[in-house]
Amino acid sequence: MTETGTARTGDPERDTLDKAGTENFPVAPFFLPRAWRDDLMAVYGFARLVDDIGDGDLAPGGADARLLGLAPQDADDRLLLLDAFEADLGKVFDGTPNHPLLRRLRHTVRRRSLTPEPFLALIAANRQDQLVKRYETYDDLLAYCALSANPVGHLVLAVTGATTPERVRRSDAICTALQIVEHLQDVAEDLGRDRVYLPAADMKRFHVQEADLAAPSAGASVRALVAYEAERARNLLNEGAPLVGSVHGRLRLLLAGFVAGGRAAVHAIAAAEFDVLPGPPKPGKLRLLREVGATLRGEG
C-alpha cells in the first residue's frame, strides 16, 4: 500500500527501507540482536519493494527499473518489473543480483539458509494483484493472503531459528489477520486502484455496493460489513497469539509486537465506529504498548 510522509532521498535502497517506520507492526526493533535486525530489514526491504512494484509506488525517475535492467519505456510496466525482479531474485541464490536490496538479501539468505519459496510467493501475490481485482468469497481472500502475507511470517521464523509446524500455523493466522486489517484500513485507497478486498459474498450479505465504498463517509451497511471483517481479523489474531508464548526472550517481545500491532489497529477501526472511508484509522503508541503488555500476559 502507499506510504505517506516518507521523504525521498533519491537512493532506492534507503527510500524503501525508510518505510519500515510506517507499518502497523515493528519490523526490526532496537532490542533485537544486531544480526537479527539486519536480516529482518533485508527481508522487509524485499517485501516492501515487491509491494511497491505491484502497487505502482516506486520512486519517480525509474531508478529501480534501471537497476533491474529494464529500458525507460518499460519502467511503468508492473508485470515486466515483477518478471525482472524475479530474475534478479534468482541471482540471490545463484550469483550476484543487481538491485542493492537483493544484494543485501543475499547475505541473509546465505546466513539463514533461506529457500526461494517464500520470496516467490510474495512476487506471485503481486502478479495476482495485476490480474485479480475482486474476491468472491472469504476463502478466496484467505488463499490470496497465503501468498501475500503468510510467507513473511515464515521468513521471520526462519531468520530467528524458530520454525516448527505449529508455529508456522499460528504465524499464518497472525499474518493473514494483519493483511485483512490493512485491507480494512485501506478500503478507499484500494478502491482508487480498482481493487476491492472485501469478499463479494460478504458485501452482498450486508447489502453493500461498490458505490458505497466511494462515499466520503461510511453508511450503516458499510460499517456493519467492516465490523464483521474486523471481528474475523480479531479472531485470527487470537488464534495465532499462542505463538508468542511458545518462544522466549527477545523473540517473544518481537512476536508480541506483531500481534499487538494488529489488535491495536482493530481497536482503532472500532474507535472510528468502523468508518474507514475518510482514511486509515491508526492506533496511537500508548494503545500499542497496552496491547503488547496484554499479549505478553496472554490476554486476548
Backbone torsions as a table, in degrees:
resi	resn	phi	psi	omega
1	MET	NA	158.6	-178.5
2	THR	-65.5	134.7	175.3
3	GLU	-102.7	134.5	179.7
4	THR	-112.0	155.8	175.9
5	GLY	78.7	13.5	178.7
6	THR	-106.8	118.1	-176.5
7	ALA	-71.5	142.3	176.7
8	ARG	-86.0	135.6	179.6
9	THR	-104.9	-12.5	-174.0
10	GLY	87.9	-4.2	178.2
11	ASP	-105.1	108.8	-175.3
12	PRO	-55.9	-37.0	-180.0
13	GLU	-66.3	-49.4	-178.0
14	ARG	-66.4	-40.7	-179.1
15	ASP	-59.7	-38.0	-179.8
16	THR	-73.1	-47.0	-177.3
17	LEU	-66.2	-29.7	-179.2
18	ASP	-66.4	-15.3	-180.0
19	LYS	-75.5	-8.7	-177.7
20	ALA	-57.4	-33.9	-177.2
21	GLY	-71.1	-9.4	-178.3
22	THR	-98.7	0.4	-176.3
23	GLU	-78.3	163.5	179.2
24	ASN	-72.4	-11.4	-172.6
25	PHE	-140.3	155.4	179.4
26	PRO	-69.2	135.3	-177.2
27	VAL	-89.4	-53.3	-178.9
28	ALA	-148.5	73.3	-173.2
29	PRO	-65.4	159.3	-171.8
30	PHE	-60.3	-26.3	-173.2
31	PHE	-78.3	-7.7	179.9
32	LEU	-80.1	155.3	172.7
33	PRO	-56.4	145.6	-175.8
34	ARG	-55.5	-40.5	-178.5
35	ALA	-63.8	-40.1	176.8
36	TRP	-64.0	-44.9	-179.1
37	ARG	-59.9	-44.4	179.8
38	ASP	-60.8	-44.0	-177.1
39	ASP	-72.1	-38.0	178.1
40	LEU	-67.1	-36.1	176.3
41	MET	-68.4	-34.0	176.2
42	ALA	-64.3	-43.4	177.6
43	VAL	-65.0	-43.4	178.6
44	TYR	-60.1	-43.7	-179.4
45	GLY	-57.6	-42.3	176.7
46	PHE	-61.9	-52.3	-174.8
47	ALA	-63.3	-39.9	-179.9
48	ARG	-67.6	-42.3	-178.2
49	LEU	-66.9	-42.0	-179.4
50	VAL	-66.3	-34.4	174.5
51	ASP	-66.5	-40.4	179.3
52	ASP	-64.9	-36.6	174.7
53	ILE	-62.9	-48.9	-177.5
54	GLY	-64.6	-30.2	-179.0
55	ASP	-93.0	-4.3	-176.5
56	GLY	71.8	31.4	-175.0
57	ASP	-107.6	21.4	177.7
58	LEU	-68.7	153.9	178.5
59	ALA	-60.3	142.9	177.9
60	PRO	-60.1	154.1	176.0
61	GLY	106.7	-14.4	174.1
62	GLY	75.8	20.5	-177.8
63	ALA	-62.1	-42.0	-179.8
64	ASP	-64.3	-40.9	179.3
65	ALA	-62.6	-41.4	178.5
66	ARG	-62.8	-41.6	179.3
67	LEU	-62.7	-28.4	-179.9
68	LEU	-91.7	5.9	174.0
69	GLY	83.6	17.1	-179.3
70	LEU	-92.7	149.5	176.7
71	ALA	-73.1	155.3	-178.1
72	PRO	-54.0	-36.5	-177.7
73	GLN	-69.5	-13.6	179.8
74	ASP	-102.2	5.7	-172.2
75	ALA	-66.0	-20.0	-178.7
76	ASP	-106.8	5.6	179.6
77	ASP	-88.1	103.7	-171.3
78	ARG	-65.8	-38.9	-179.8
79	LEU	-67.3	-39.3	175.8
80	LEU	-64.9	-39.8	177.6
81	LEU	-61.9	-43.3	179.8
82	LEU	-65.4	-38.9	176.3
83	ASP	-61.8	-44.8	-179.3
84	ALA	-66.5	-36.9	178.7
85	PHE	-66.2	-40.4	177.6
86	GLU	-64.8	-38.8	178.1
87	ALA	-64.3	-39.7	178.6
88	ASP	-69.8	-33.7	174.5
89	LEU	-59.1	-38.8	178.4
90	GLY	-56.5	-32.9	179.9
91	LYS	-72.9	-19.1	174.2
92	VAL	-60.4	-36.3	-175.8
93	PHE	-96.0	-14.2	-177.1
94	ASP	-154.3	72.4	179.7
95	GLY	135.4	-153.7	-179.8
96	THR	-126.8	113.3	-178.5
97	PRO	-70.3	163.0	-178.9
98	ASN	-88.6	-38.9	-175.2
99	HIS	-75.0	134.5	-177.6
100	PRO	-60.8	-32.0	177.8
101	LEU	-67.0	-32.1	177.8
102	LEU	-79.9	-29.1	173.0
103	ARG	-66.3	-38.6	175.4
104	ARG	-62.6	-42.6	-178.4
105	LEU	-65.4	-31.8	-177.2
106	ARG	-56.4	-40.5	179.7
107	HIS	-65.6	-40.5	179.4
108	THR	-65.8	-44.3	-179.6
109	VAL	-57.7	-43.2	-179.1
110	ARG	-71.4	-41.7	-176.8
111	ARG	-66.9	-35.8	-174.5
112	ARG	-105.4	3.4	-179.9
113	SER	54.3	46.5	-179.9
114	LEU	-78.1	151.5	-179.7
115	THR	-104.1	162.9	-177.3
116	PRO	-69.8	-23.4	-167.1
117	GLU	-55.7	-47.0	-179.5
118	PRO	-63.6	-36.3	179.4
119	PHE	-68.3	-41.6	178.5
120	LEU	-65.0	-35.4	178.0
121	ALA	-63.5	-40.1	179.2
122	LEU	-65.8	-37.3	175.4
123	ILE	-66.2	-42.7	179.4
124	ALA	-60.4	-37.9	178.5
125	ALA	-61.9	-40.1	-179.4
126	ASN	-75.3	-29.3	170.1
127	ARG	-63.5	-43.1	179.9
128	GLN	-59.6	-36.5	179.0
129	ASP	-61.5	-26.9	179.5
130	GLN	-78.1	-20.0	-171.8
131	LEU	-114.6	-29.0	-177.3
132	VAL	-116.0	117.6	-175.2
133	LYS	-108.2	-12.4	-178.1
134	ARG	-138.9	153.7	178.5
135	TYR	-125.3	125.7	-172.9
136	GLU	-73.3	-43.9	-174.2
137	THR	-128.4	166.1	175.2
138	TYR	-62.2	-38.1	177.9
139	ASP	-62.9	-36.7	175.3
140	ASP	-62.0	-41.2	179.5
141	LEU	-66.7	-39.6	177.6
142	LEU	-61.2	-38.5	178.3
143	ALA	-64.3	-37.0	175.6
144	TYR	-65.5	-44.1	-179.9
145	CYS	-62.1	-30.0	177.5
146	ALA	-62.3	-24.7	175.8
147	LEU	-94.0	-40.0	-168.3
148	SER	-88.3	-22.0	-172.6
149	ALA	-127.5	-48.7	-172.2
150	ASN	-59.4	-34.9	178.4
151	PRO	-59.3	-27.7	178.3
152	VAL	-63.9	-43.0	177.0
153	GLY	-63.2	-39.0	177.1
154	HIS	-59.8	-39.7	-178.9
155	LEU	-70.1	-38.7	177.7
156	VAL	-61.9	-45.0	178.7
157	LEU	-63.6	-39.0	-179.4
158	ALA	-68.2	-42.7	180.0
159	VAL	-61.5	-38.2	-176.3
160	THR	-91.9	4.8	177.2
161	GLY	66.4	33.2	-172.8
162	ALA	-117.6	14.5	-174.3
163	THR	-70.9	126.3	165.5
164	THR	-142.8	159.9	179.4
165	PRO	-56.8	-41.3	-179.0
166	GLU	-68.3	-39.8	178.1
167	ARG	-66.1	-37.4	176.5
168	VAL	-62.0	-41.7	179.4
169	ARG	-62.5	-44.9	178.6
170	ARG	-66.4	-40.5	178.6
171	SER	-61.1	-40.6	179.3
172	ASP	-60.0	-40.2	178.5
173	ALA	-63.0	-43.2	-179.9
174	ILE	-65.3	-46.7	-176.1
175	CYS	-66.4	-40.6	176.1
176	THR	-62.1	-42.0	177.9
177	ALA	-60.2	-44.9	-179.9
178	LEU	-62.2	-36.8	177.7
179	GLN	-67.0	-43.1	178.7
180	ILE	-62.6	-42.2	178.8
181	VAL	-61.2	-42.7	178.4
182	GLU	-62.2	-40.7	177.2
183	HIS	-60.5	-40.8	179.9
184	LEU	-66.3	-41.1	178.5
185	GLN	-63.3	-30.5	-169.4
186	ASP	-111.5	27.6	-178.0
187	VAL	-55.2	-48.9	-176.4
188	ALA	-67.1	-43.4	-179.9
189	GLU	-62.9	-43.8	179.8
190	ASP	-64.1	-40.2	178.0
191	LEU	-60.3	-36.3	176.3
192	GLY	-63.1	-22.7	175.6
193	ARG	-94.4	9.2	-176.1
194	ASP	61.6	40.6	175.2
195	ARG	-127.1	137.8	175.6
196	VAL	-129.7	116.6	-179.9
197	TYR	-100.4	4.7	171.6
198	LEU	-82.8	123.4	-176.6
199	PRO	-57.4	135.2	-177.2
200	ALA	-60.0	-36.4	179.3
201	ALA	-63.1	-37.0	178.4
202	ASP	-72.3	-38.3	176.6
203	MET	-60.0	-42.5	179.0
204	LYS	-64.1	-42.0	-179.4
205	ARG	-59.8	-37.9	-177.4
206	PHE	-97.5	9.7	176.9
207	HIS	58.6	44.6	179.1
208	VAL	-107.6	129.3	173.9
209	GLN	-101.6	157.6	178.2
210	GLU	-58.9	-33.8	178.6
211	ALA	-60.1	-29.9	178.6
212	ASP	-65.6	-29.3	-179.2
213	LEU	-76.7	-14.3	179.6
214	ALA	-91.6	-2.2	-179.9
215	ALA	-71.1	156.2	178.6
216	PRO	-68.3	-23.6	179.3
217	SER	-143.5	148.8	-174.6
218	ALA	-80.1	137.4	171.7
219	GLY	-82.4	-178.3	-174.6
220	ALA	-61.7	-38.9	-177.9
221	SER	-66.8	-43.5	178.6
222	VAL	-64.0	-41.9	179.5
223	ARG	-62.6	-39.8	179.1
224	ALA	-65.4	-39.5	178.0
225	LEU	-65.3	-45.3	179.7
226	VAL	-63.3	-40.3	177.8
227	ALA	-61.7	-39.5	179.5
228	TYR	-63.7	-46.2	-179.4
229	GLU	-70.3	-34.4	178.0
230	ALA	-64.9	-36.6	177.6
231	GLU	-66.9	-36.8	174.9
232	ARG	-60.3	-44.2	179.2
233	ALA	-64.2	-41.4	178.9
234	ARG	-60.6	-42.3	179.6
235	ASN	-65.0	-38.8	177.1
236	LEU	-64.9	-40.2	176.9
237	LEU	-61.8	-41.3	178.0
238	ASN	-65.3	-37.2	177.7
239	GLU	-64.3	-37.8	-177.6
240	GLY	-85.0	-18.6	-172.9
241	ALA	-56.0	-33.3	177.8
242	PRO	-58.6	-15.7	173.6
243	LEU	-55.2	-38.1	-177.1
244	VAL	-61.0	-45.0	-178.4
245	GLY	-73.8	-9.1	-178.8
246	SER	-86.8	-5.7	-179.9
247	VAL	-125.1	175.3	-174.5
248	HIS	-133.3	167.8	172.0
249	GLY	65.7	-143.2	-173.9
250	ARG	-70.1	-26.6	175.5
251	LEU	-64.3	-37.2	178.2
252	ARG	-60.9	-40.8	179.2
253	LEU	-67.7	-39.9	178.1
254	LEU	-60.8	-49.1	-177.7
255	LEU	-67.3	-34.1	174.4
256	ALA	-61.3	-35.0	177.6
257	GLY	-64.1	-37.7	177.6
258	PHE	-64.1	-49.6	179.8
259	VAL	-62.3	-44.9	-178.0
260	ALA	-64.0	-37.0	177.9
261	GLY	-60.9	-42.5	177.1
262	GLY	-66.2	-44.0	-179.4
263	ARG	-65.1	-39.7	179.1
264	ALA	-66.1	-37.1	177.9
265	ALA	-67.4	-39.9	176.0
266	VAL	-62.0	-41.1	177.8
267	HIS	-61.7	-40.9	179.7
268	ALA	-64.3	-38.4	177.5
269	ILE	-63.9	-43.8	178.6
270	ALA	-65.1	-39.3	179.8
271	ALA	-64.4	-27.2	175.6
272	ALA	-84.0	10.8	-178.4
273	GLU	57.4	34.4	174.7
274	PHE	64.0	20.1	174.5
275	ASP	-94.3	93.4	-176.9
276	VAL	-94.3	-3.3	-171.8
277	LEU	-73.2	-33.1	178.4
278	PRO	-67.3	-20.7	-178.5
279	GLY	159.3	165.1	-174.9
280	PRO	-66.7	120.2	172.3
281	PRO	-67.3	127.5	-176.6
282	LYS	-120.6	138.1	178.8
283	PRO	-78.2	152.9	173.7
284	GLY	-83.0	167.3	-177.5
285	LYS	-65.4	-35.9	-179.4
286	LEU	-63.4	-43.1	178.5
287	ARG	-62.5	-41.1	179.6
288	LEU	-61.4	-43.0	179.6
289	LEU	-63.7	-39.7	177.8
290	ARG	-61.8	-41.3	-178.5
291	GLU	-70.4	-33.4	174.9
292	VAL	-61.3	-47.1	179.3
293	GLY	-60.3	-44.3	-179.7
294	ALA	-65.4	-38.0	179.5
295	THR	-66.9	-41.0	178.7
296	LEU	-65.8	-29.8	178.6
297	ARG	-83.2	-3.3	179.6
298	GLY	80.6	20.0	179.9
299	GLU	-90.7	142.7	-176.0
300	GLY	-86.1	NA	NA
